[in-house]
Amino acid sequence: MSKQMENAYPVSWIGLKPARFRKYRTWINAVKPGICGTYVGAVILHDAFNQKYGIDLSKEKLITGLKMIIDDTFVYKGTFPWDVWHGLNWVLKGNQDFKVKMHFVPERKVVALLNRKNPIPVAVGTATLFGSPYKNHWLVVYAYGYNEEGKLFFKAYDNHGRYKAIIPASQTIGCVWIEAV
């Protein structure tokens, strides 16, 4: 990596440690067309249950179940924030310990959620419209940082096999998270 590229990224990060998301590097979305909304929904649901109850939910069951609700419910192609919200909300109905929330502007919301005493991971969408090399995609953001120029970046699990992906916050739109009640 060139020195110029190194300086483009933040030196320090606020939020959760990457080690917590290392286990998800094998949660790779190999389906064509992709089901990245299902994968990020599965990861934040798995993480919420693991943190709250110490339960290790089955990856296969999560992906299979959430795919039917998130990616297969609506007739249009692609996954929007309300699709991820709807799927997680449906799965968690009747569970009084969690509430699923959604917001359309990730920059402020993600920073606020990761600045808490107990930060939580957030499913965040990227957009071709905003210049994302990921195009329209979903990631799980668990840390943020500002580079030397003050530009906001997110560190995230990417369902292509990376758990320390770095993306500019300016390339994102829409976010969904599971709030412990």
N, C-alpha and C positions, 0 to 999 in steps of 0.2 A: 504494500500500500504506500502510495506517495506521501510525503510529508504534508503536502497541501490537503490531501484527503483526510489525513489524521487530524489536522487542525479544524476540519469542517465539522467533526463530531464532538459532542460534549465529552468533557474529561470526567465529570462526576454525574451520578444518576441518583434520583430520588424515587423511592417506591419499594418494590419487592425485589429480592435477589434472584438472579437468573437460575440459580441451583434449584429453586422451587419448580421451575418449568422444564428442567432438563429431561424429566421422564416423558414429556410430550414430544420430544424430538422424533420418536418412533411413530407418532400419530400422524402419518403422512396421507394426505388426500391424493390418491392415485386414480380417482374416478374421473372420467371424461364425459360431459363437461364437469368441471369441479363442483364440489359441494362444500366449499370453504365455510359457509354460514353454519352448516351442520357441525363441522369440526370445531369451530370456535365456541359454539354453543355447548358442545360436549365437554370441551376443556374447562370452560368457566363453571359448568355444572359439576364436573368431576372435582375441580378444585374446591368449590364451595362445600360439597359433602365431605371431602377429605379434611378440610380445615374445621368444620363445625362438628362432625360426628366421628371423624377418624375412619370413615368408610372409603374403600377403594372400589368405586363402581366399575363395572365391566365396560371397557372401551367399545367392544363390538355391539353390546346391547344399547349403549348410548348413541353410537353412530346410526345404527339401524332404526331405533325409535325416533330419534330427532330428525333424521332424513325425511321420514314420512310427514312430519309436521312442519319442518322448516323449508325444505327444498321441494317437496312434492305436493304441497297443499294448493298453491296458487298456479294459475295457468301461464303466467309470464316466466321468462327465463331470468335467472339471476336471483340474488338474495338482497333484500333491502333491510334496514334496521327493524322495521315492524315485523318482518318474517322471523328474525332471530328472537325478538321480544315475544311474539306470539307463541313460538315453539317452546321456549323456556317457561313462559307463563302457563301454558297448558300442562306441561310436565309437573310443574310445582303447585298446581291448583290443589288446595286442601292442605298444603304444607304451611303452617303458621310461622315457621322460622325464617322464611325467605320471601322477598318481593323482587320482581323483575322490573327494571327501570330502563328507560330509553331517552336519548337526547340526540339532537341533530348536529351540534357543534362540539366535537370532541376536545378541542384545544383547552378550553376552560374546565370542562367537566372532568376530563381525565386527570388534569393537574390537581383538581380539588379532591378527587377520589384517592389519588396516590399520596396526597399530603396529609391524610388522616393519620391518627394514632395507629389504627389498624387498616392499612391500605388494602384495596381489593383490585383484582385484575379486571380489565374492561375489554370487551369485544369491540373492535374498531374497524370501520370500513375504509378502504382506500379507493381513490377514484381516478380513472383515466383522465377525466375532465380537468383534474388538478395536477396533471403531469406525473402521476404515480407510475413507476416502471412495473409495479405489480398489476397495474390496470385496476379493474374493479375486483376487489379482493377483500377478505376479512382476516384480521390478525387478533391476537390477544395481547394487549399492551399491559405491561406490569411495571414499567419505570419510565421516567421522563428526565430530560436534561436540556440545558441550554448550551450552545456552543459559544465560542469567543465573540461572535457577532450578535449574540442574543437570540439566535434562531432556535425554536423549540423542536426537539426530536423525541420520538418514542422508541423504547426498546420493547421487543415483542416476540412471542412465539408465532412462527409462521408454519402453517400446515403443509409446507413443502419440505419439512425436515429440519428447519433451523429454529432454534429457540432463543437466539440472541440477535435477531434481525433488528436493524436500526432504520427508521423511516422518518422523514420530515413530517411534523404534525400538519403542515400546510397542505399535504396531499391526502388528508383524511376527511371523511364526512360520515356522520352517524356513529353512535356508540350505544352499547347495551351492557348492562351489568346486573349481577345478582346481589341484592342488598340483604344482609342479615338483619332481621327485625328484632 
